[in-house]
C-alpha cells in the first residue's frame, strides 16, 4: 500500500529532526540480511547511541537537499539503503557497521556524512579503524601524565640514593 502525502510529510519531519540531532550519518545496503540479524544490529546501534532507519531514497534525498549537507545522492545508491544516525559518538556506528559487515556479507557499507560532508565507503572503513573516544581520552591522559610520573620517579630515585648514602655513612661510623 502506497504512503500518503500526509505520511510522507510526517516521515520527512521525523527524518529532518533526526538529521539535525545527529553528529554523523552512515549508509548501508541490507538486502539479503535476515530480520533477526537486522534486529541484532539495531540493538548494537542503540547501545552505541545511534539509530538504524530504513526509508525511501527519495525521502532521504529530500531531507539532505533541504539541509546544508552537500554531496548526498541516495537515489544514485544502488539497492535498498538504510541510514544510521549517530547522536553521541561520531565514529561508534562506523565501528559497529564495519564489524557487522565483516560477519554478514550481505551488509555493505555505502558511505556517510561526517562534519556535513559526504564520505565514501573507504573513508567510513578507515574511521572504523580509529580507536574509540574513550581510548583516545586515555591516550591523552597517559601522554599528559608521562612527564609528571617520570619527574616523580626521578625525585624518588634521588631520595633513595641520599638514603643509601646516609645508611652507608651510618654503618661506617658504627
C-alpha positions in Angstrom: 0.0 0.0 0.0 1.5 3.4 -1.0 2.3 6.0 1.5 0.0 9.0 1.6 1.3 12.6 1.3 0.5 13.2 4.9 2.5 10.2 6.0 5.4 11.4 3.8 5.3 14.8 5.4 5.5 13.2 8.9 8.3 10.9 7.8 10.3 13.9 6.4 9.7 15.9 9.5 10.9 12.9 11.7 14.0 12.3 9.5 14.8 16.1 9.4 14.7 16.1 13.2 17.0 13.0 13.4 19.4 14.6 10.9 19.5 17.9 12.9 20.3 16.0 16.1 22.9 13.6 14.6 26.7 14.1 14.6 27.2 11.7 11.7 25.1 9.6 9.3 26.2 6.4 7.6 24.5 4.5 4.8 24.5 0.7 4.1 22.8 -1.8 1.9 21.0 -4.5 3.8 19.3 -6.7 1.1 19.7 -10.4 2.0 20.2 -9.8 5.7 17.8 -11.7 7.9 15.3 -9.8 10.1 16.9 -11.3 13.3 20.3 -10.0 12.2 18.8 -6.6 11.5 17.2 -6.6 14.9 20.5 -7.5 16.5 22.2 -4.7 14.5 19.6 -2.2 15.7 20.3 -3.2 19.3 24.0 -2.7 18.8 23.4 0.7 17.3 21.1 1.7 20.2 23.9 0.7 22.6 26.3 3.0 20.6 23.9 5.9 20.8 22.7 5.6 17.2 19.6 4.8 15.3 19.1 2.5 12.3 16.4 3.7 9.9 15.1 2.3 6.6 13.5 5.0 4.5 12.7 5.6 0.8 15.7 7.1 -1.1 13.5 9.9 -2.4 12.7 11.0 1.2 16.4 10.7 2.2 17.3 12.9 -0.8 14.7 15.4 0.2 16.0 15.8 3.8 19.6 16.2 2.6 18.7 18.7 -0.2 16.9 20.8 2.4 19.9 20.7 4.8 23.3 22.3 4.4 24.9 18.9 3.6 26.0 18.5 0.0 27.0 15.5 -2.0 24.4 13.0 -0.7 22.5 11.4 -3.5 20.5 8.5 -2.1 18.8 7.9 -5.5 22.2 7.1 -7.0 22.9 4.4 -4.4 22.1 1.0 -5.7 19.8 -1.4 -3.8 17.9 -0.9 -0.6 19.5 1.7 1.6 19.5 2.1 5.4 20.6 5.3 7.2 22.3 5.2 10.6 22.0 8.4 12.6 24.6 8.8 15.3 23.7 11.0 18.3 26.6 10.5 20.7 29.9 9.4 19.2 30.6 10.2 15.5 32.7 7.1 14.9 31.0 4.4 17.0 28.4 3.5 14.4 31.1 3.1 11.8 32.8 0.5 14.0 29.5 -1.4 14.6 28.6 -1.3 10.9 32.1 -2.4 9.9 32.2 -5.3 12.3 28.7 -6.4 11.3 29.6 -6.2 7.6 32.6 -8.5 8.1 30.3 -11.2 9.6 27.4 -10.7 7.2 28.4 -10.4 3.5 25.0 -9.1 2.5 25.5 -5.9 4.6 27.6 -3.4 2.6 28.8 0.0 3.6 27.9 2.7 1.0 29.2 5.9 2.6 28.2 8.5 5.1 28.2 12.1 6.3 30.7 13.5 8.7 31.1 17.2 9.6 28.4 18.0 7.0 30.5 16.4 4.1 29.8 13.2 2.2 32.4 10.4 2.7 32.7 7.2 0.7 32.8 3.6 1.9 36.6 3.5 2.1 36.6 6.6 4.4 33.9 5.0 6.6 36.0 1.9 7.0 39.1 4.0 7.8 37.0 5.7 10.5 36.1 2.3 11.9 39.8 1.5 12.5 40.3 4.5 14.7 40.4 4.0 18.5 37.2 4.8 20.4 36.7 8.2 22.0 37.3 6.7 25.5 40.6 5.1 24.3 41.7 8.4 22.8 40.9 10.1 26.1 43.0 7.5 27.9 45.9 8.0 25.5 45.8 11.8 26.1 45.7 11.4 29.8 48.6 8.9 29.6 50.6 11.3 27.5 50.0 14.2 29.9 50.8 12.0 32.9 54.0 10.6 31.5 56.3 13.6 32.2 54.9 14.0 35.6 55.4 10.4 36.6 58.9 10.5 35.1 59.7 13.5 37.3 58.3 11.8 40.4 60.4 8.7 39.7 63.5 10.8 39.2 62.9 12.6 42.5 62.2 9.3 44.2 65.4 7.8 42.8 67.4 10.8 44.1 65.9 10.4 47.5 66.7 6.7 47.6 70.3 7.5 46.7 70.5 10.0 49.5 69.1 7.4 51.9 71.6 4.8 50.7 74.5 7.3 51.3 73.2 8.2 54.8 72.8 4.5 55.6 76.3 3.7 54.4 77.7 6.7 56.4 75.8 5.5 59.5 77.1 1.9 59.1 80.7 3.2 58.6 80.5 5.3 61.8 79.2 2.4 63.9 
